[in-house]
Amino acid sequence: MVWSNKLRKLREDEILEFSKMFEIIKQDMFRWGYTIAGTLPKREFMQEDNNFDDTLFNEVREKRLATLLATDVIETEYKWVHYDFEEAQVKIDVCDMILEGLFTETVGLLDSLESRFK
């Protein structure tokens, strides 16, 4: 189907080499590490009176986590909707609605027949 994003291969002839896989993983790790989302307290979070500035730390951490989550959303959005599954689910739902309509109509007809013959 045109809307399907499922890859279909006739045979598995493309095997990812270890070095290529390692490079992909390394690039992902560097990209994730760049956000410093899980940062630990540093000197920049210390106030002038040598007290830890908890609000600044939480603001920085929240901004970095939001950046990380936004990046993840952009990268994985295509995985959220599986049109093949959705198509099958819609077909099942339509069949259920048709069956329910037929059942309701049959019960109504049987009730009317029963009332005629009483």
Biopython code that builds the backbone (N, CA, C, O; Angstrom):
import numpy as np
from Bio.PDB.StructureBuilder import StructureBuilder

atoms = [
    (1, "MET", "N", (0.824, -1.176, 0.000)),
    (1, "MET", "CA", (0.000, 0.000, 0.000)),
    (1, "MET", "C", (0.878, 1.253, 0.000)),
    (1, "MET", "O", (2.009, 1.233, 0.485)),
    (2, "VAL", "N", (0.348, 2.321, -0.542)),
    (2, "VAL", "CA", (1.103, 3.564, -0.672)),
    (2, "VAL", "C", (1.474, 4.132, 0.684)),
    (2, "VAL", "O", (2.569, 4.670, 0.846)),
    (3, "TRP", "N", (0.583, 4.023, 1.662)),
    (3, "TRP", "CA", (0.815, 4.630, 2.969)),
    (3, "TRP", "C", (1.688, 3.776, 3.876)),
    (3, "TRP", "O", (2.064, 4.229, 4.957)),
    (4, "SER", "N", (2.013, 2.583, 3.482)),
    (4, "SER", "CA", (2.802, 1.685, 4.315)),
    (4, "SER", "C", (4.262, 2.098, 4.314)),
    (4, "SER", "O", (4.844, 2.349, 3.258)),
    (5, "ASN", "N", (4.854, 2.169, 5.505)),
    (5, "ASN", "CA", (6.278, 2.482, 5.604)),
    (5, "ASN", "C", (7.095, 1.233, 5.962)),
    (5, "ASN", "O", (8.267, 1.335, 6.324)),
    (6, "LYS", "N", (6.479, 0.081, 5.861)),
    (6, "LYS", "CA", (7.150, -1.172, 6.171)),
    (6, "LYS", "C", (8.077, -1.550, 5.019)),
    (6, "LYS", "O", (7.661, -1.600, 3.861)),
    (7, "LEU", "N", (9.318, -1.810, 5.350)),
    (7, "LEU", "CA", (10.272, -2.203, 4.327)),
    (7, "LEU", "C", (10.066, -3.671, 3.970)),
    (7, "LEU", "O", (9.936, -4.530, 4.842)),
    (8, "ARG", "N", (10.040, -3.927, 2.698)),
    (8, "ARG", "CA", (9.874, -5.305, 2.243)),
    (8, "ARG", "C", (11.080, -5.687, 1.410)),
    (8, "ARG", "O", (11.385, -5.054, 0.399)),
    (9, "LYS", "N", (11.759, -6.729, 1.850)),
    (9, "LYS", "CA", (12.929, -7.217, 1.132)),
    (9, "LYS", "C", (12.663, -8.649, 0.712)),
    (9, "LYS", "O", (12.045, -9.428, 1.437)),
    (10, "LEU", "N", (13.141, -8.975, -0.468)),
    (10, "LEU", "CA", (12.994, -10.342, -0.926)),
    (10, "LEU", "C", (13.991, -11.264, -0.245)),
    (10, "LEU", "O", (13.715, -12.444, -0.027)),
    (11, "ARG", "N", (15.152, -10.713, 0.086)),
    (11, "ARG", "CA", (16.146, -11.522, 0.792)),
    (11, "ARG", "C", (17.024, -10.597, 1.632)),
    (11, "ARG", "O", (17.153, -9.406, 1.352)),
    (12, "GLU", "N", (17.607, -11.167, 2.645)),
    (12, "GLU", "CA", (18.467, -10.417, 3.553)),
    (12, "GLU", "C", (19.907, -10.509, 3.062)),
    (12, "GLU", "O", (20.651, -11.388, 3.497)),
    (13, "ASP", "N", (20.309, -9.615, 2.164)),
    (13, "ASP", "CA", (21.688, -9.661, 1.679)),
    (13, "ASP", "C", (22.515, -8.489, 2.206)),
    (13, "ASP", "O", (23.716, -8.407, 1.949)),
    (14, "GLU", "N", (21.872, -7.590, 2.938)),
    (14, "GLU", "CA", (22.612, -6.472, 3.505)),
    (14, "GLU", "C", (22.850, -6.734, 4.988)),
    (14, "GLU", "O", (21.937, -6.621, 5.806)),
    (15, "ILE", "N", (24.061, -7.078, 5.313)),
    (15, "ILE", "CA", (24.423, -7.349, 6.697)),
    (15, "ILE", "C", (25.276, -6.186, 7.187)),
    (15, "ILE", "O", (26.275, -5.832, 6.560)),
    (16, "LEU", "N", (24.881, -5.597, 8.304)),
    (16, "LEU", "CA", (25.587, -4.465, 8.855)),
    (16, "LEU", "C", (26.875, -4.948, 9.527)),
    (16, "LEU", "O", (26.848, -5.791, 10.423)),
    (17, "GLU", "N", (27.980, -4.404, 9.080)),
    (17, "GLU", "CA", (29.262, -4.800, 9.638)),
    (17, "GLU", "C", (29.417, -4.188, 11.024)),
    (17, "GLU", "O", (28.799, -3.174, 11.348)),
    (18, "PHE", "N", (30.255, -4.827, 11.830)),
    (18, "PHE", "CA", (30.462, -4.379, 13.201)),
    (18, "PHE", "C", (31.011, -2.963, 13.236)),
    (18, "PHE", "O", (30.576, -2.167, 14.068)),
    (19, "SER", "N", (31.943, -2.622, 12.370)),
    (19, "SER", "CA", (32.537, -1.285, 12.386)),
    (19, "SER", "C", (31.502, -0.215, 12.037)),
    (19, "SER", "O", (31.504, 0.862, 12.633)),
    (20, "LYS", "N", (30.617, -0.502, 11.075)),
    (20, "LYS", "CA", (29.562, 0.457, 10.731)),
    (20, "LYS", "C", (28.583, 0.620, 11.889)),
    (20, "LYS", "O", (28.176, 1.733, 12.221)),
    (21, "MET", "N", (28.211, -0.502, 12.496)),
    (21, "MET", "CA", (27.303, -0.462, 13.619)),
    (21, "MET", "C", (27.919, 0.319, 14.786)),
    (21, "MET", "O", (27.229, 1.101, 15.441)),
    (22, "PHE", "N", (29.201, 0.111, 15.043)),
    (22, "PHE", "CA", (29.894, 0.819, 16.112)),
    (22, "PHE", "C", (29.905, 2.325, 15.838)),
    (22, "PHE", "O", (29.705, 3.115, 16.761)),
    (23, "GLU", "N", (30.131, 2.729, 14.608)),
    (23, "GLU", "CA", (30.136, 4.155, 14.254)),
    (23, "GLU", "C", (28.763, 4.790, 14.460)),
    (23, "GLU", "O", (28.660, 5.916, 14.946)),
    (24, "ILE", "N", (27.718, 4.067, 14.090)),
    (24, "ILE", "CA", (26.366, 4.582, 14.287)),
    (24, "ILE", "C", (26.078, 4.772, 15.771)),
    (24, "ILE", "O", (25.540, 5.799, 16.184)),
    (25, "ILE", "N", (26.441, 3.778, 16.562)),
    (25, "ILE", "CA", (26.221, 3.851, 18.011)),
    (25, "ILE", "C", (27.047, 4.978, 18.613)),
    (25, "ILE", "O", (26.566, 5.711, 19.478)),
    (26, "LYS", "N", (28.279, 5.117, 18.164)),
    (26, "LYS", "CA", (29.153, 6.171, 18.683)),
    (26, "LYS", "C", (28.587, 7.558, 18.380)),
    (26, "LYS", "O", (28.608, 8.439, 19.239)),
    (27, "GLN", "N", (28.085, 7.751, 17.166)),
    (27, "GLN", "CA", (27.494, 9.043, 16.809)),
    (27, "GLN", "C", (26.252, 9.333, 17.656)),
    (27, "GLN", "O", (26.046, 10.463, 18.098)),
    (28, "ASP", "N", (25.438, 8.315, 17.877)),
    (28, "ASP", "CA", (24.249, 8.497, 18.725)),
    (28, "ASP", "C", (24.650, 8.871, 20.146)),
    (28, "ASP", "O", (24.052, 9.765, 20.745)),
    (29, "MET", "N", (25.645, 8.200, 20.682)),
    (29, "MET", "CA", (26.097, 8.486, 22.048)),
    (29, "MET", "C", (26.643, 9.905, 22.176)),
    (29, "MET", "O", (26.363, 10.592, 23.158)),
    (30, "PHE", "N", (27.414, 10.344, 21.196)),
    (30, "PHE", "CA", (27.931, 11.711, 21.221)),
    (30, "PHE", "C", (26.794, 12.735, 21.137)),
    (30, "PHE", "O", (26.801, 13.749, 21.835)),
    (31, "ARG", "N", (25.823, 12.451, 20.272)),
    (31, "ARG", "CA", (24.693, 13.366, 20.114)),
    (31, "ARG", "C", (23.882, 13.444, 21.408)),
    (31, "ARG", "O", (23.466, 14.528, 21.817)),
    (32, "TRP", "N", (23.657, 12.299, 22.048)),
    (32, "TRP", "CA", (22.910, 12.302, 23.302)),
    (32, "TRP", "C", (23.713, 12.955, 24.419)),
    (32, "TRP", "O", (23.160, 13.695, 25.233)),
    (33, "GLY", "N", (25.008, 12.685, 24.460)),
    (33, "GLY", "CA", (25.855, 13.258, 25.491)),
    (33, "GLY", "C", (25.998, 14.760, 25.377)),
    (33, "GLY", "O", (26.269, 15.438, 26.368)),
    (34, "TYR", "N", (25.820, 15.285, 24.180)),
    (34, "TYR", "CA", (25.959, 16.721, 23.961)),
    (34, "TYR", "C", (24.905, 17.513, 24.734)),
    (34, "TYR", "O", (25.145, 18.657, 25.120)),
    (35, "THR", "N", (23.745, 16.909, 24.958)),
    (35, "THR", "CA", (22.683, 17.618, 25.674)),
    (35, "THR", "C", (22.989, 17.748, 27.165)),
    (35, "THR", "O", (22.454, 18.636, 27.830)),
    (36, "ILE", "N", (23.834, 16.882, 27.687)),
    (36, "ILE", "CA", (24.192, 16.866, 29.108)),
    (36, "ILE", "C", (22.929, 16.904, 29.964)),
    (36, "ILE", "O", (22.844, 17.669, 30.925)),
    (37, "ALA", "N", (21.959, 16.079, 29.612)),
    (37, "ALA", "CA", (20.661, 16.090, 30.276)),
    (37, "ALA", "C", (20.734, 15.543, 31.698)),
    (37, "ALA", "O", (19.991, 16.002, 32.565)),
    (38, "GLY", "N", (21.583, 14.606, 31.950)),
    (38, "GLY", "CA", (21.668, 14.025, 33.281)),
    (38, "GLY", "C", (22.820, 14.607, 34.073)),
    (38, "GLY", "O", (23.504, 13.892, 34.805)),
    (39, "THR", "N", (23.034, 15.895, 33.928)),
    (39, "THR", "CA", (24.189, 16.534, 34.546)),
    (39, "THR", "C", (24.154, 16.470, 36.067)),
    (39, "THR", "O", (23.090, 16.463, 36.686)),
    (40, "LEU", "N", (25.318, 16.424, 36.634)),
    (40, "LEU", "CA", (25.474, 16.453, 38.084)),
    (40, "LEU", "C", (25.785, 17.885, 38.511)),
    (40, "LEU", "O", (26.215, 18.695, 37.689)),
    (41, "PRO", "N", (25.575, 18.198, 39.767)),
    (41, "PRO", "CA", (25.866, 19.567, 40.225)),
    (41, "PRO", "C", (27.318, 19.958, 39.961)),
    (41, "PRO", "O", (28.240, 19.171, 40.173)),
    (42, "LYS", "N", (27.499, 21.197, 39.491)),
    (42, "LYS", "CA", (28.824, 21.727, 39.204)),
    (42, "LYS", "C", (28.999, 23.055, 39.924)),
    (42, "LYS", "O", (28.091, 23.521, 40.613)),
    (43, "ARG", "N", (30.141, 23.646, 39.765)),
    (43, "ARG", "CA", (30.414, 24.927, 40.423)),
    (43, "ARG", "C", (29.504, 26.035, 39.916)),
    (43, "ARG", "O", (29.216, 26.982, 40.648)),
    (44, "GLU", "N", (29.054, 25.930, 38.680)),
    (44, "GLU", "CA", (28.186, 26.973, 38.130)),
    (44, "GLU", "C", (26.857, 27.071, 38.871)),
    (44, "GLU", "O", (26.152, 28.073, 38.747)),
    (45, "PHE", "N", (26.510, 26.041, 39.639)),
    (45, "PHE", "CA", (25.262, 26.059, 40.390)),
    (45, "PHE", "C", (25.449, 26.546, 41.823)),
    (45, "PHE", "O", (24.505, 26.531, 42.613)),
    (46, "MET", "N", (26.646, 26.971, 42.156)),
    (46, "MET", "CA", (26.917, 27.475, 43.499)),
    (46, "MET", "C", (26.645, 28.977, 43.545)),
    (46, "MET", "O", (27.007, 29.713, 42.628)),
    (47, "GLN", "N", (26.013, 29.412, 44.607)),
    (47, "GLN", "CA", (25.742, 30.830, 44.795)),
    (47, "GLN", "C", (26.970, 31.509, 45.389)),
    (47, "GLN", "O", (27.958, 30.853, 45.719)),
    (48, "GLU", "N", (26.894, 32.815, 45.518)),
    (48, "GLU", "CA", (28.031, 33.575, 46.056)),
    (48, "GLU", "C", (28.353, 33.191, 47.490)),
    (48, "GLU", "O", (29.509, 33.266, 47.905)),
    (49, "ASP", "N", (27.349, 32.781, 48.252)),
    (49, "ASP", "CA", (27.570, 32.411, 49.652)),
    (49, "ASP", "C", (27.860, 30.922, 49.816)),
    (49, "ASP", "O", (27.659, 30.362, 50.894)),
    (50, "ASN", "N", (28.332, 30.281, 48.751)),
    (50, "ASN", "CA", (28.705, 28.862, 48.724)),
    (50, "ASN", "C", (27.552, 27.913, 49.039)),
    (50, "ASN", "O", (27.780, 26.789, 49.488)),
    (51, "ASN", "N", (26.326, 28.352, 48.808)),
    (51, "ASN", "CA", (25.166, 27.473, 48.919)),
    (51, "ASN", "C", (24.777, 27.006, 47.521)),
    (51, "ASN", "O", (24.923, 27.732, 46.538)),
    (52, "PHE", "N", (24.291, 25.806, 47.462)),
    (52, "PHE", "CA", (23.896, 25.220, 46.179)),
    (52, "PHE", "C", (22.589, 25.847, 45.709)),
    (52, "PHE", "O", (21.621, 25.903, 46.468)),
    (53, "ASP", "N", (22.554, 26.316, 44.470)),
    (53, "ASP", "CA", (21.356, 26.931, 43.886)),
    (53, "ASP", "C", (20.513, 25.840, 43.238)),
    (53, "ASP", "O", (20.701, 25.488, 42.074)),
    (54, "ASP", "N", (19.595, 25.325, 44.015)),
    (54, "ASP", "CA", (18.763, 24.206, 43.571)),
    (54, "ASP", "C", (17.823, 24.601, 42.430)),
    (54, "ASP", "O", (17.591, 23.806, 41.520)),
    (55, "THR", "N", (17.289, 25.803, 42.470)),
    (55, "THR", "CA", (16.353, 26.225, 41.419)),
    (55, "THR", "C", (17.066, 26.360, 40.076)),
    (55, "THR", "O", (16.523, 25.945, 39.052)),
    (56, "LEU", "N", (18.262, 26.927, 40.059)),
    (56, "LEU", "CA", (19.017, 27.047, 38.810)),
    (56, "LEU", "C", (19.368, 25.669, 38.259)),
    (56, "LEU", "O", (19.253, 25.419, 37.059)),
    (57, "PHE", "N", (19.796, 24.780, 39.152)),
    (57, "PHE", "CA", (20.135, 23.423, 38.740)),
    (57, "PHE", "C", (18.927, 22.731, 38.109)),
    (57, "PHE", "O", (19.047, 22.102, 37.058)),
    (58, "ASN", "N", (17.762, 22.850, 38.754)),
    (58, "ASN", "CA", (16.554, 22.210, 38.225)),
    (58, "ASN", "C", (16.120, 22.827, 36.897)),
    (58, "ASN", "O", (15.655, 22.110, 36.011)),
    (59, "GLU", "N", (16.266, 24.152, 36.746)),
    (59, "GLU", "CA", (15.915, 24.804, 35.482)),
    (59, "GLU", "C", (16.803, 24.315, 34.345)),
    (59, "GLU", "O", (16.314, 23.989, 33.263)),
    (60, "VAL", "N", (18.109, 24.264, 34.591)),
    (60, "VAL", "CA", (19.048, 23.809, 33.564)),
    (60, "VAL", "C", (18.781, 22.357, 33.205)),
    (60, "VAL", "O", (18.766, 21.986, 32.032)),
    (61, "ARG", "N", (18.573, 21.553, 34.219)),
    (61, "ARG", "CA", (18.319, 20.131, 33.982)),
    (61, "ARG", "C", (17.025, 19.926, 33.198)),
    (61, "ARG", "O", (16.965, 19.095, 32.292)),
    (62, "GLU", "N", (15.987, 20.692, 33.554)),
    (62, "GLU", "CA", (14.706, 20.571, 32.855)),
    (62, "GLU", "C", (14.826, 20.998, 31.398)),
    (62, "GLU", "O", (14.255, 20.353, 30.518)),
    (63, "LYS", "N", (15.553, 22.069, 31.131)),
    (63, "LYS", "CA", (15.748, 22.522, 29.749)),
    (63, "LYS", "C", (16.503, 21.479, 28.936)),
    (63, "LYS", "O", (16.166, 21.223, 27.780)),
    (64, "ARG", "N", (17.507, 20.887, 29.531)),
    (64, "ARG", "CA", (18.301, 19.885, 28.812)),
    (64, "ARG", "C", (17.491, 18.621, 28.555)),
    (64, "ARG", "O", (17.591, 18.017, 27.487)),
    (65, "LEU", "N", (16.698, 18.228, 29.526)),
    (65, "LEU", "CA", (15.832, 17.055, 29.320)),
    (65, "LEU", "C", (14.776, 17.334, 28.259)),
    (65, "LEU", "O", (14.451, 16.456, 27.461)),
    (66, "ALA", "N", (14.238, 18.554, 28.247)),
    (66, "ALA", "CA", (13.254, 18.919, 27.223)),
    (66, "ALA", "C", (13.886, 18.877, 25.835)),
    (66, "ALA", "O", (13.255, 18.428, 24.877)),
    (67, "THR", "N", (15.127, 19.341, 25.724)),
    (67, "THR", "CA", (15.835, 19.284, 24.440)),
    (67, "THR", "C", (16.036, 17.845, 24.008)),
    (67, "THR", "O", (15.836, 17.508, 22.841)),
    (68, "LEU", "N", (16.429, 17.001, 24.941)),
    (68, "LEU", "CA", (16.639, 15.587, 24.632)),
    (68, "LEU", "C", (15.333, 14.918, 24.192)),
    (68, "LEU", "O", (15.322, 14.154, 23.227)),
    (69, "LEU", "N", (14.244, 15.201, 24.892)),
    (69, "LEU", "CA", (12.955, 14.614, 24.535)),
    (69, "LEU", "C", (12.457, 15.128, 23.185)),
    (69, "LEU", "O", (11.902, 14.362, 22.398)),
    (70, "ALA", "N", (12.653, 16.421, 22.913)),
    (70, "ALA", "CA", (12.226, 16.972, 21.627)),
    (70, "ALA", "C", (12.998, 16.326, 20.485)),
    (70, "ALA", "O", (12.426, 16.016, 19.440)),
    (71, "THR", "N", (14.283, 16.126, 20.681)),
    (71, "THR", "CA", (15.101, 15.470, 19.664)),
    (71, "THR", "C", (14.623, 14.037, 19.435)),
    (71, "THR", "O", (14.540, 13.579, 18.296)),
    (72, "ASP", "N", (14.313, 13.343, 20.513)),
    (72, "ASP", "CA", (13.836, 11.973, 20.400)),
    (72, "ASP", "C", (12.497, 11.919, 19.671)),
    (72, "ASP", "O", (12.266, 11.020, 18.862)),
    (73, "VAL", "N", (11.619, 12.870, 19.952)),
    (73, "VAL", "CA", (10.318, 12.921, 19.275)),
    (73, "VAL", "C", (10.517, 13.101, 17.777)),
    (73, "VAL", "O", (9.869, 12.426, 16.977)),
    (74, "ILE", "N", (11.403, 14.002, 17.399)),
    (74, "ILE", "CA", (11.650, 14.261, 15.982)),
    (74, "ILE", "C", (12.216, 13.020, 15.298)),
    (74, "ILE", "O", (11.831, 12.699, 14.174)),
    (75, "GLU", "N", (13.123, 12.325, 15.971)),
    (75, "GLU", "CA", (13.782, 11.167, 15.367)),
    (75, "GLU", "C", (12.877, 9.942, 15.275)),
    (75, "GLU", "O", (13.027, 9.140, 14.353)),
    (76, "THR", "N", (11.944, 9.781, 16.208)),
    (76, "THR", "CA", (11.162, 8.538, 16.261)),
    (76, "THR", "C", (9.694, 8.729, 15.909)),
    (76, "THR", "O", (8.897, 7.808, 16.089)),
    (77, "GLU", "N", (9.323, 9.893, 15.415)),
    (77, "GLU", "CA", (7.917, 10.148, 15.108)),
    (77, "GLU", "C", (7.360, 9.166, 14.076)),
    (77, "GLU", "O", (6.201, 8.761, 14.169)),
    (78, "TYR", "N", (8.164, 8.790, 13.110)),
    (78, "TYR", "CA", (7.695, 7.887, 12.065)),
    (78, "TYR", "C", (7.310, 6.515, 12.613)),
    (78, "TYR", "O", (6.569, 5.781, 11.959)),
    (79, "LYS", "N", (7.792, 6.162, 13.781)),
    (79, "LYS", "CA", (7.477, 4.855, 14.363)),
    (79, "LYS", "C", (6.155, 4.851, 15.117)),
    (79, "LYS", "O", (5.653, 3.786, 15.476)),
    (80, "TRP", "N", (5.586, 6.026, 15.361)),
    (80, "TRP", "CA", (4.396, 6.104, 16.196)),
    (80, "TRP", "C", (3.173, 5.513, 15.541)),
    (80, "TRP", "O", (2.370, 4.864, 16.211)),
    (81, "VAL", "N", (3.010, 5.719, 14.254)),
    (81, "VAL", "CA", (1.825, 5.241, 13.565)),
    (81, "VAL", "C", (2.237, 4.143, 12.594)),
    (81, "VAL", "O", (2.958, 4.381, 11.625)),
    (82, "HIS", "N", (1.773, 2.967, 12.872)),
    (82, "HIS", "CA", (2.027, 1.834, 11.984)),
    (82, "HIS", "C", (0.763, 1.643, 11.149)),
    (82, "HIS", "O", (-0.232, 1.092, 11.621)),
    (83, "TYR", "N", (0.819, 2.106, 9.907)),
    (83, "TYR", "CA", (-0.375, 2.111, 9.071)),
    (83, "TYR", "C", (-0.869, 0.709, 8.757)),
    (83, "TYR", "O", (-2.069, 0.503, 8.578)),
    (84, "ASP", "N", (0.030, -0.247, 8.689)),
    (84, "ASP", "CA", (-0.408, -1.617, 8.446)),
    (84, "ASP", "C", (-1.292, -2.103, 9.594)),
    (84, "ASP", "O", (-2.343, -2.703, 9.365)),
    (85, "PHE", "N", (-0.867, -1.845, 10.813)),
    (85, "PHE", "CA", (-1.648, -2.225, 11.985)),
    (85, "PHE", "C", (-2.956, -1.443, 12.023)),
    (85, "PHE", "O", (-4.016, -2.010, 12.287)),
    (86, "GLU", "N", (-2.877, -0.139, 11.759)),
    (86, "GLU", "CA", (-4.069, 0.702, 11.795)),
    (86, "GLU", "C", (-5.106, 0.236, 10.768)),
    (86, "GLU", "O", (-6.302, 0.200, 11.061)),
    (87, "GLU", "N", (-4.644, -0.120, 9.567)),
    (87, "GLU", "CA", (-5.559, -0.598, 8.529)),
    (87, "GLU", "C", (-6.279, -1.864, 8.989)),
    (87, "GLU", "O", (-7.493, -1.989, 8.830)),
    (88, "ALA", "N", (-5.529, -2.793, 9.555)),
    (88, "ALA", "CA", (-6.129, -4.041, 10.039)),
    (88, "ALA", "C", (-7.112, -3.754, 11.168)),
    (88, "ALA", "O", (-8.180, -4.363, 11.232)),
    (89, "GLN", "N", (-6.761, -2.837, 12.050)),
    (89, "GLN", "CA", (-7.643, -2.510, 13.177)),
    (89, "GLN", "C", (-8.935, -1.859, 12.703)),
    (89, "GLN", "O", (-10.005, -2.148, 13.239)),
    (90, "VAL", "N", (-8.851, -0.986, 11.705)),
    (90, "VAL", "CA", (-10.053, -0.355, 11.155)),
    (90, "VAL", "C", (-10.956, -1.404, 10.519)),
    (90, "VAL", "O", (-12.175, -1.357, 10.680)),
    (91, "LYS", "N", (-10.365, -2.347, 9.800)),
    (91, "LYS", "CA", (-11.165, -3.414, 9.187)),
    (91, "LYS", "C", (-11.889, -4.229, 10.255)),
    (91, "LYS", "O", (-13.066, -4.553, 10.098)),
    (92, "ILE", "N", (-11.196, -4.559, 11.327)),
    (92, "ILE", "CA", (-11.812, -5.326, 12.412)),
    (92, "ILE", "C", (-12.935, -4.530, 13.058)),
    (92, "ILE", "O", (-13.998, -5.080, 13.346)),
    (93, "ASP", "N", (-12.707, -3.225, 13.291)),
    (93, "ASP", "CA", (-13.731, -2.374, 13.903)),
    (93, "ASP", "C", (-14.966, -2.267, 13.013)),
    (93, "ASP", "O", (-16.091, -2.331, 13.508)),
    (94, "VAL", "N", (-14.766, -2.103, 11.702)),
    (94, "VAL", "CA", (-15.896, -2.020, 10.777)),
    (94, "VAL", "C", (-16.676, -3.335, 10.767)),
    (94, "VAL", "O", (-17.907, -3.328, 10.769)),
    (95, "CYS", "N", (-15.968, -4.449, 10.757)),
    (95, "CYS", "CA", (-16.637, -5.759, 10.797)),
    (95, "CYS", "C", (-17.454, -5.909, 12.075)),
    (95, "CYS", "O", (-18.575, -6.415, 12.040)),
    (96, "ASP", "N", (-16.892, -5.469, 13.208)),
    (96, "ASP", "CA", (-17.628, -5.545, 14.471)),
    (96, "ASP", "C", (-18.891, -4.690, 14.430)),
    (96, "ASP", "O", (-19.945, -5.112, 14.906)),
    (97, "MET", "N", (-18.787, -3.482, 13.859)),
    (97, "MET", "CA", (-19.950, -2.605, 13.776)),
    (97, "MET", "C", (-21.020, -3.205, 12.867)),
    (97, "MET", "O", (-22.208, -3.137, 13.186)),
    (98, "ILE", "N", (-20.618, -3.788, 11.747)),
    (98, "ILE", "CA", (-21.580, -4.430, 10.832)),
    (98, "ILE", "C", (-22.253, -5.609, 11.523)),
    (98, "ILE", "O", (-23.470, -5.770, 11.435)),
    (99, "LEU", "N", (-21.465, -6.435, 12.212)),
    (99, "LEU", "CA", (-22.027, -7.589, 12.922)),
    (99, "LEU", "C", (-22.998, -7.141, 14.006)),
    (99, "LEU", "O", (-24.061, -7.736, 14.180)),
    (100, "GLU", "N", (-22.632, -6.098, 14.730)),
    (100, "GLU", "CA", (-23.520, -5.589, 15.779)),
    (100, "GLU", "C", (-24.823, -5.066, 15.170)),
    (100, "GLU", "O", (-25.900, -5.295, 15.720)),
    (101, "GLY", "N", (-24.726, -4.361, 14.030)),
    (101, "GLY", "CA", (-25.926, -3.871, 13.352)),
    (101, "GLY", "C", (-26.814, -4.998, 12.878)),
    (101, "GLY", "O", (-28.034, -4.948, 13.037)),
    (102, "LEU", "N", (-26.200, -6.021, 12.293)),
    (102, "LEU", "CA", (-26.980, -7.185, 11.838)),
    (102, "LEU", "C", (-27.648, -7.906, 13.008)),
    (102, "LEU", "O", (-28.798, -8.336, 12.915)),
    (103, "PHE", "N", (-26.918, -8.028, 14.096)),
    (103, "PHE", "CA", (-27.473, -8.698, 15.275)),
    (103, "PHE", "C", (-28.654, -7.917, 15.829)),
    (103, "PHE", "O", (-29.688, -8.500, 16.155)),
    (104, "THR", "N", (-28.506, -6.596, 15.939)),
    (104, "THR", "CA", (-29.580, -5.752, 16.448)),
    (104, "THR", "C", (-30.803, -5.824, 15.533)),
    (104, "THR", "O", (-31.937, -5.911, 16.002)),
    (105, "GLU", "N", (-30.559, -5.787, 14.231)),
    (105, "GLU", "CA", (-31.663, -5.879, 13.261)),
    (105, "GLU", "C", (-32.357, -7.238, 13.350)),
    (105, "GLU", "O", (-33.584, -7.309, 13.283)),
    (106, "THR", "N", (-31.593, -8.303, 13.500)),
    (106, "THR", "CA", (-32.169, -9.654, 13.611)),
    (106, "THR", "C", (-33.006, -9.778, 14.870)),
    (106, "THR", "O", (-34.099, -10.342, 14.834)),
    (107, "VAL", "N", (-32.511, -9.262, 15.970)),
    (107, "VAL", "CA", (-33.278, -9.313, 17.222)),
    (107, "VAL", "C", (-34.577, -8.532, 17.067)),
    (107, "VAL", "O", (-35.630, -8.969, 17.531)),
    (108, "GLY", "N", (-34.500, -7.368, 16.409)),
    (108, "GLY", "CA", (-35.714, -6.581, 16.177)),
    (108, "GLY", "C", (-36.718, -7.332, 15.326)),
    (108, "GLY", "O", (-37.913, -7.316, 15.621)),
    (109, "LEU", "N", (-36.253, -7.991, 14.273)),
    (109, "LEU", "CA", (-37.150, -8.779, 13.419)),
    (109, "LEU", "C", (-37.765, -9.939, 14.177)),
    (109, "LEU", "O", (-38.959, -10.207, 14.037)),
    (110, "LEU", "N", (-36.977, -10.621, 14.968)),
    (110, "LEU", "CA", (-37.505, -11.749, 15.750)),
    (110, "LEU", "C", (-38.525, -11.272, 16.772)),
    (110, "LEU", "O", (-39.529, -11.946, 17.001)),
    (111, "ASP", "N", (-38.285, -10.120, 17.390)),
    (111, "ASP", "CA", (-39.255, -9.570, 18.344)),
    (111, "ASP", "C", (-40.573, -9.237, 17.648)),
    (111, "ASP", "O", (-41.648, -9.511, 18.181)),
    (112, "SER", "N", (-40.487, -8.643, 16.448)),
    (112, "SER", "CA", (-41.712, -8.290, 15.721)),
    (112, "SER", "C", (-42.460, -9.535, 15.280)),
    (112, "SER", "O", (-43.690, -9.561, 15.308)),
    (113, "LEU", "N", (-41.733, -10.568, 14.872)),
    (113, "LEU", "CA", (-42.385, -11.834, 14.486)),
    (113, "LEU", "C", (-43.059, -12.480, 15.704)),
    (113, "LEU", "O", (-44.164, -13.015, 15.610)),
    (114, "GLU", "N", (-42.380, -12.416, 16.824)),
    (114, "GLU", "CA", (-42.943, -13.026, 18.051)),
    (114, "GLU", "C", (-44.220, -12.304, 18.469)),
    (114, "GLU", "O", (-45.180, -12.934, 18.910)),
    (115, "SER", "N", (-44.225, -10.974, 18.326)),
    (115, "SER", "CA", (-45.425, -10.226, 18.723)),
    (115, "SER", "C", (-46.574, -10.482, 17.757)),
    (115, "SER", "O", (-47.732, -10.385, 18.165)),
    (116, "ARG", "N", (-46.310, -10.798, 16.515)),
    (116, "ARG", "CA", (-47.369, -11.104, 15.536)),
    (116, "ARG", "C", (-48.071, -12.422, 15.855)),
    (116, "ARG", "O", (-49.287, -12.543, 15.706)),
    (117, "PHE", "N", (-47.294, -13.398, 16.294)),
    (117, "PHE", "CA", (-47.840, -14.739, 16.488)),
    (117, "PHE", "C", (-48.342, -14.989, 17.906)),
    (117, "PHE", "O", (-48.655, -16.128, 18.253)),
    (118, "LYS", "N", (-48.422, -13.976, 18.710)),
    (118, "LYS", "CA", (-48.941, -14.186, 20.070)),
    (118, "LYS", "C", (-50.420, -14.143, 20.105)),
    (118, "LYS", "O", (-51.018, -14.300, 21.169)),
]
sb = StructureBuilder()
sb.init_structure("model")
sb.init_model(0)
sb.init_chain("A")
sb.init_seg("    ")
for serial, (resi, resn, name, xyz) in enumerate(atoms, 1):
    if name == "N":
        sb.init_residue(resn, " ", resi, " ")
    sb.init_atom(name, np.array(xyz, "f"), 0.0, 1.0, " ", f" {name:<3s}", serial, name[0])
structure = sb.get_structure()
